[in-house]
Amino acid sequence: MIHVSDEIFRMRPELYDAMIDWPQRLANERPMFESLLAAVGARRVLDAACGTGRHATMFHSMGLETEGADASEAMIAHCRSRHPETDTLRWVVRSYTQRPSESFDAVVCVGNSLALAEDLDQAERAVRAMLSGLRSGGLLFVQVLNIWRLEEGPTTWQKCRRLRVDDHDVLLIKGVHRSGDDAYIDLVGVLENNDEFELHPGGTRLLGFEPQWFEQVVTEHGGGECSFYGDYQCSPFVREKSADLIVVAHRK
């Protein structure tokens, strides 16, 4: 039996990768990162919740010394198998709530990783740890889904992929819906087994964040003024319309 939740992605990183058009996504995001990293003269970057390592390897391809950290041992093993460590690229099993052992010019946390925190207290501990790993003037970059643009109610289905899992064909369908102050990633696995089809529904919660929360937490833990964007084209954040909430701040 497959268990359809965010756990399936942590345990099976190749499935997470298969759900995303990575060339298109990174091409869309890279210019903003290049501009912000150049502005702070970044040489060393930490991806605090690196997942399958796609962003970390993008930073490394820019000529930056890069560390990718993740709480999932399976994710880090996947990263090491795809991109062996070098003098300028390393992978570390570490939660984003733990303070990095070294100082970086930039710390990045994207892909809704912060929104997967258990609660806002854990999210605050994560932001505090990220800021503690920055040198003075260093860049903090956080991206989460802007759940406030979602109407409360039925799921909006977004992606459908046919995958091979444990010698079974699985149709994995992903969507999102909002309920109050939280959103939920909805996953349905359709498993073909001996010419029969089984449904395996599941999902996971995403925390909702307001810009004011980030402003308070960042300033309390050593950061300066926050800037907020609604996408990777640096459009201003609009609560009712923006796809993303992107937070850019610097360590004092």
Order of alpha helices (4+ residues) and beta strands (2+ residues): alpha-alpha-alpha-beta-alpha-beta-alpha-beta-beta-alpha-beta-beta-beta-beta-beta-alpha-beta-beta
